[in-house]
Amino acid sequence: MIMLKKFREWFNQQFYNKEVQLRERYLDIKNHDVEINGIEYFLAKAMIPDIPEILGIERAVYGGQTPWDDRAFRTELMRKTDRLYLVLRRNDWLVAFIGCSLNDHTKDCHITNVAVAPNFQNHGLGYFLVTTIIKKARQLQYVKVTLEVRVSNTRAQKLYRDIGFVDNGIKKDYYFNDREDALNMVLDITKIG
């Protein structure tokens, strides 16, 4: 057993891409309890069985709509090396989630989704999830985190600006269902202390 472990370590050092090793190390999220503003939650890597609850949060947040469907989430969750999706649970209920794509070539972590169930909003969950993704991007030695947000969603824009994101242009007719414009935002994480 020890011999096999040593061989595996030697093999990985000789032949395995260092960036892949780094990514696997930092994307291996251990499910655990977290305290956010004095309340206990359970942070976990999202899995396929979470999709119905994720869609439920989307419906609650987006007036009955689901910007992404079951198939889109399933495809994202199956991509283990360049996607990271996290969920927060309270008493076994999924109350918030976040997802991002990871681009090793551009060193860009792009937040694709973030949503908090309406009765759990304004409790720091969105802030916690976004800053958790930023920490992961820093561990991966990325240079920026990007996202889009509806131009009408001024509350989310304020949160992102408070974290350090800056406006980076408008994407016209970005959202599929109502063709609302998106504000592109970027955070240069090389400048974070």
GIZI-V755514 format. One record per residue. RES is the residue in one small letter. OMEGA is omega in degrees with one decimal (999 if undefined). Layout:
res = {RES:RES}
omega = {OMEGA:OMEGA}
This chain:
res = {m:i:m:l:k:k:f:r:e:w:f:n:q:q:f:y:n:k:e:v:q:l:r:e:r:y:l:d:i:k:n:h:d:v:e:i:n:g:i:e:y:f:l:a:k:a:m:i:p:d:i:p:e:i:l:g:i:e:r:a:v:y:g:g:q:t:p:w:d:d:r:a:f:r:t:e:l:m:r:k:t:d:r:l:y:l:v:l:r:r:n:d:w:l:v:a:f:i:g:c:s:l:n:d:h:t:k:d:c:h:i:t:n:v:a:v:a:p:n:f:q:n:h:g:l:g:y:f:l:v:t:t:i:i:k:k:a:r:q:l:q:y:v:k:v:t:l:e:v:r:v:s:n:t:r:a:q:k:l:y:r:d:i:g:f:v:d:n:g:i:k:k:d:y:y:f:n:d:r:e:d:a:l:n:m:v:l:d:i:t:k:i:g}
omega = {179.5:-179.5:178.8:179.2:178.9:178.1:179.6:177.8:179.1:-179.2:-179.8:179.3:-176.4:-166.6:-173.1:-178.9:-178.5:179.2:178.0:177.6:-179.7:-179.2:-178.8:179.9:-175.4:177.5:176.6:-176.7:173.5:177.7:-176.7:176.0:174.6:176.4:178.9:-178.7:174.5:-179.3:-179.2:174.7:176.7:179.8:-179.2:171.8:-179.0:179.3:-179.1:179.7:177.7:-172.0:179.3:178.6:176.0:177.8:176.6:176.8:177.7:179.4:-179.1:-176.6:-172.8:172.9:177.3:179.9:171.2:-179.4:175.8:179.6:-179.0:-177.8:-179.8:178.5:179.5:178.8:179.9:-176.2:178.9:179.3:-171.2:-173.2:-178.4:175.3:174.6:177.3:-179.9:175.6:172.5:178.1:172.8:-177.8:178.5:176.3:176.3:-174.4:179.3:176.0:176.6:176.3:177.3:171.6:-175.2:-179.0:-178.6:-177.5:-179.5:-176.4:-178.1:171.3:-177.2:177.4:-175.9:-177.3:166.9:179.0:179.2:177.9:-174.1:-178.7:175.6:178.8:-179.0:176.0:176.7:-177.3:177.4:178.2:-179.4:-177.2:-179.6:-179.2:174.7:177.5:178.5:178.5:178.4:179.3:177.5:178.0:179.2:179.1:174.8:-176.4:-178.8:172.3:-179.0:175.9:169.4:177.8:178.3:178.8:179.3:-175.4:-175.6:178.2:178.2:178.3:178.9:177.6:-177.7:178.2:177.8:178.8:178.8:177.1:175.2:179.2:-178.0:176.3:-179.2:172.2:-176.5:174.6:-171.6:-172.9:-170.5:-169.6:-176.9:176.6:176.6:176.6:176.1:171.0:175.8:-179.4:-177.7:175.9:176.5:-175.1:173.1:-177.6:179.8:-178.7:999}
